[in-house]
C-alpha cells in the first residue's frame, strides 16, 4: 500500500492497541518496518531547521516491538543468543561494516560508508554516510545520527520510543562525540559540535557559553560548531552557596581547518585546562 494509506492503517491499529495483531495488522506493521529498515521512512526529520517526530513511524516500531516474541536464536562460536528481533542483514550491499561482536537490529538504517565497531544499535536508529560508531557505544531506539559523525567508545545515545510524542536524540552532521558521553532523548547536538569526553547532555542540562566575556545560556541544545566540556555552574539561590549544578560548558567554536582534538586542545588552553 502507499505510504499515506500505510500511515493511516498504523495509526488506526495503534489507537485500538489490540492484545494480539491479526494477519492483516502484522502485514501492515511488517511493511512499515521494512521501510524503516531500508531508510525510506524515519522516526524524525528536519524541515526548515526544525526536527519533527514522525509519530506514525514510532507507532509502527512500537507495534512491532509489542507483537514480537523471543523466539529467534543465534550462535556465534560458543556464544548463544535468544531474541525477539532479527539482526541487520545485507551489509555488503548496503556498503557498511560491522566489526565483531557489534550488533545492529533489523529496523535500523545505515547510509553507505558507515562503520560500526563493537557497538549496539537498536530499532529505528538512522545514521548518515561515512559515520564511525566506536567500541561499546549504545545507540538507543530511534536515535538520529548525521553524516561524517564520530562517536567514540563507551558513549550512550539514549533511546526514546516512549512516550511516543518524544523527540529522539539528534546528533547532526560532522559532530565529534568524545568517550563516555551521554546524550539523552529530546537533545539536539547541532552540526559540527565537538563534545569532550564525559559530557552529559539531557533535555534539562544547562548548556552555558563561557567563551566570551560573560556566561550565556544556550538553551537545551548544543550550538552549531560549539566545543563543549563537562563542568558546573552555581546552583539556584535557594541552595547552599557551595553547591554546584552539573552543566555543559561551551569554551569555543570549531575551526574546520583543525582536527577535533586540535580544536579541543586549543580551546581548553585558553582556560588553562587539558582535555
C-alpha distance (Angstrom), angle and dihedral (degrees) to the residues before:
residue distance angle dihedral
X1 . . .
X2 3.79 . .
X3 3.79 121.1 .
X4 3.80 94.4 -107.4
X5 3.80 92.8 50.1
X6 3.80 90.6 44.9
X7 3.81 91.4 51.2
X8 3.81 91.1 50.9
X9 3.81 90.7 48.5
X10 3.81 92.9 50.5
X11 3.81 91.1 47.5
X12 3.81 91.1 51.5
X13 3.82 93.4 48.5
X14 3.79 92.6 46.7
X15 3.81 92.9 49.0
X16 3.81 89.9 54.7
X17 3.83 92.8 40.0
X18 3.82 96.5 -163.5
X19 3.80 117.5 -152.6
X20 3.81 88.1 -122.1
X21 3.79 130.0 15.3
X22 3.79 118.4 -121.8
X23 3.81 121.6 -137.3
X24 3.82 95.3 -88.6
X25 3.80 91.8 48.2
X26 3.79 91.3 48.8
X27 3.80 90.6 50.4
X28 3.81 91.6 51.4
X29 3.79 91.5 48.2
X30 3.81 91.4 47.3
X31 3.81 90.8 49.5
X32 3.80 90.9 52.6
X33 3.81 92.0 47.6
X34 3.80 90.8 51.1
X35 3.81 88.5 56.5
X36 3.81 90.6 48.9
X37 3.80 91.2 48.6
X38 3.80 90.4 50.3
X39 3.80 93.6 48.8
X40 3.80 93.1 -118.0
X41 3.82 91.8 122.1
X42 3.80 128.5 21.7
X43 3.80 140.1 -169.9
X44 3.80 95.4 -109.7
X45 3.80 136.6 10.9
X46 3.78 136.1 -171.0
X47 3.81 118.4 -120.1
X48 3.80 122.4 176.1
X49 3.78 90.3 -14.7
X50 3.81 95.7 -51.1
X51 3.80 126.1 107.4
X52 3.81 113.1 -134.3
X53 3.80 126.8 -169.3
X54 3.82 116.5 -126.1
X55 3.79 95.8 -140.6
X56 3.77 96.5 -171.0
X57 3.79 91.6 55.1
X58 3.81 91.6 52.7
X59 3.81 88.5 47.0
X60 3.82 90.2 53.3
X61 3.82 89.9 52.3
X62 3.80 90.0 48.4
X63 3.82 91.5 51.7
X64 3.81 90.5 47.5
X65 3.79 90.5 50.3
X66 3.80 94.3 47.6
X67 3.81 94.7 46.4
X68 3.82 97.5 47.3
X69 3.78 122.0 92.6
X70 3.84 129.6 -156.3
X71 3.79 96.5 -102.7
X72 3.81 104.4 117.2
X73 3.80 115.3 100.0
X74 3.80 127.3 -165.5
X75 3.78 134.9 -177.3
X76 3.80 128.9 -156.8
X77 3.75 107.5 178.2
X78 3.81 106.6 -59.9
X79 3.82 92.0 -14.5
X80 3.81 119.3 100.1
X81 3.80 128.8 -166.0
X82 3.80 133.8 -170.7
X83 3.79 115.9 -168.0
X84 3.78 143.2 153.9
X85 3.82 97.2 -125.7
X86 3.80 133.4 55.3
X87 3.79 120.5 -120.3
X88 3.79 125.7 -105.9
X89 3.81 111.4 -80.7
X90 3.82 137.1 -168.5
X91 3.80 94.9 49.5
X92 3.81 97.0 157.7
X93 3.79 93.2 47.8
X94 3.81 90.0 48.6
X95 3.84 90.1 50.1
X96 3.79 94.1 -126.9
X97 3.81 131.9 129.6
X98 3.79 127.7 -141.4
X99 3.80 116.3 -174.2
X100 3.82 118.4 -151.7
X101 2.96 130.2 -64.5
X102 3.81 90.2 19.1
X103 3.81 116.5 122.0
X104 3.78 132.3 -159.8
X105 3.77 121.9 -179.5
X106 3.78 125.1 -134.2
X107 3.80 106.6 -95.3
X108 3.80 95.0 50.7
X109 3.81 120.3 105.7
X110 3.80 131.8 -147.3
X111 3.79 126.1 -173.2
X112 3.83 118.2 -137.7
X113 3.78 116.2 -69.9
X114 3.82 97.0 28.0
X115 3.81 115.5 144.0
X116 3.80 121.4 -157.9
X117 3.77 117.3 -169.2
X118 3.83 121.8 -171.0
X119 3.79 93.0 -37.5
X120 3.79 139.4 122.7
X121 3.81 126.0 -118.7
X122 3.82 123.0 -170.4
X123 3.81 134.4 -157.3
X124 3.78 119.6 -60.9
X125 3.81 96.4 19.1
X126 3.82 114.1 144.2
X127 3.84 121.2 -164.2
X128 3.81 127.1 -173.8
X129 3.80 127.5 -133.7
X130 3.82 124.5 -62.3
X131 3.79 96.0 5.8
X132 3.82 122.9 148.3
X133 3.81 121.1 -142.4
X134 3.79 106.4 -170.1
X135 3.81 135.2 -152.0
X136 3.84 120.3 -48.3
X137 3.78 93.6 2.7
X138 3.82 114.2 147.0
X139 3.79 118.4 -153.3
X140 3.80 108.5 -165.5
X141 3.77 128.8 -148.0
X142 3.81 115.4 -53.8
X143 3.85 97.0 -1.9
X144 3.82 112.0 160.0
X145 3.81 117.9 -144.9
X146 3.79 124.5 -178.8
X147 3.80 133.4 -140.3
X148 3.81 124.9 -67.9
X149 3.81 91.5 13.2
X150 3.79 120.8 152.2
X151 3.83 117.9 -155.4
X152 3.79 112.2 -174.6
X153 3.83 127.9 -147.3
X154 3.80 127.5 -57.9
X155 3.80 95.3 14.5
X156 3.80 123.1 141.2
X157 3.79 123.3 -149.0
X158 3.79 99.2 -168.5
X159 3.80 120.5 -131.9
X160 3.80 124.9 -122.3
X161 3.78 113.6 -169.2
X162 3.81 89.6 133.8
X163 2.92 132.1 86.7
X164 3.79 88.8 33.9
X165 3.81 91.4 -140.1
X166 3.82 92.4 56.3
X167 3.79 117.3 113.4
X168 3.79 112.3 -126.2
X169 3.77 124.4 -123.4
X170 3.81 109.3 -78.9
X171 3.80 125.8 -157.1
X172 3.79 110.5 -179.5
X173 3.81 131.3 -149.0
X174 3.82 122.5 -54.8
X175 3.81 96.3 11.0
X176 3.81 123.4 148.8
X177 3.82 115.4 -149.0
X178 3.81 114.6 -168.1
X179 3.80 128.6 -140.5
X180 3.78 119.0 -70.2
X181 3.79 97.2 15.3
X182 3.80 124.8 147.2
X183 3.80 120.2 -149.8
X184 3.78 112.5 -173.7
X185 3.80 133.4 -153.8
X186 3.78 116.0 -77.4
X187 3.80 90.9 27.4
X188 3.80 123.1 128.8
X189 3.78 120.0 -159.4
X190 3.78 102.3 -168.8
X191 3.78 126.4 -137.0
X192 3.80 117.6 -62.4
X193 3.81 97.0 6.2
X194 3.81 120.2 150.4
X195 3.82 119.9 -148.0
X196 3.81 115.8 -164.2
X197 3.79 119.0 -138.6
X198 3.79 114.7 -68.7
X199 3.80 99.5 20.7
X200 3.80 114.8 148.7
X201 3.80 118.3 -158.8
X202 3.80 121.3 -178.1
X203 3.79 132.8 158.1
X204 3.82 88.7 -91.7
X205 3.80 99.4 41.5
X206 3.79 114.8 120.7
X207 3.80 109.0 -124.9
X208 3.81 107.9 -161.9
X209 3.81 126.7 -174.0
X210 3.81 106.9 -141.4
X211 3.80 95.4 164.2
X212 3.80 93.6 98.4
X213 3.78 136.2 54.4
X214 3.80 92.6 -76.7
X215 3.80 134.8 27.3
X216 3.80 113.2 -101.2
X217 3.80 127.2 -167.6
X218 3.82 112.1 -124.0
X219 3.78 96.2 -166.4
X220 3.81 122.3 -121.4
X221 3.78 98.6 -40.1
X222 3.79 139.2 65.6
X223 3.83 113.2 -104.1
X224 3.78 122.3 -121.9
X225 3.84 113.3 -79.6
X226 3.82 91.4 -0.2
X227 3.81 120.1 156.4
X228 3.80 106.8 -141.1
X229 3.82 133.6 -168.6
X230 3.82 130.7 179.2
X231 3.79 115.2 -99.8
X232 3.78 144.0 129.1
X233 3.77 141.2 -109.4
X234 3.78 133.4 -155.2
X235 3.79 114.9 -73.1
X236 3.83 120.5 -118.7
X237 3.78 115.8 -70.1
X238 3.80 91.9 -101.1
X239 3.83 91.4 65.5
X240 3.82 125.6 79.0
X241 3.80 112.3 -81.5
X242 3.81 92.7 -116.8
X243 3.81 92.7 58.5
X244 3.78 120.0 101.2
X245 3.81 132.0 -169.7
X246 3.79 121.3 -136.4
X247 3.80 112.6 -108.9
X248 3.78 143.4 167.4
X249 3.79 110.3 -114.9
X250 3.81 122.4 -152.8
X251 3.82 105.5 -146.5
X252 3.79 99.4 172.8
X253 3.79 147.1 -30.2
X254 3.77 130.0 -90.2
X255 3.78 126.8 -94.7
X256 3.81 106.4 -155.7
X257 3.79 91.1 -154.4
X258 3.82 86.8 70.0
X259 3.80 130.0 61.5
X260 3.79 120.3 -107.3
X261 3.81 91.3 -104.4
X262 3.80 92.0 48.9
X263 3.80 90.0 50.9
X264 3.79 91.3 50.7
X265 3.79 93.2 47.5
X266 3.80 94.0 47.8
X267 3.81 94.3 47.3
X268 3.81 92.8 45.4
X269 3.81 93.1 51.3
X270 3.81 90.0 61.4
X271 3.82 86.8 63.7
X272 3.79 95.1 41.3
X273 3.80 90.8 -108.3
X274 3.79 136.5 130.1
X275 3.79 121.5 -149.4
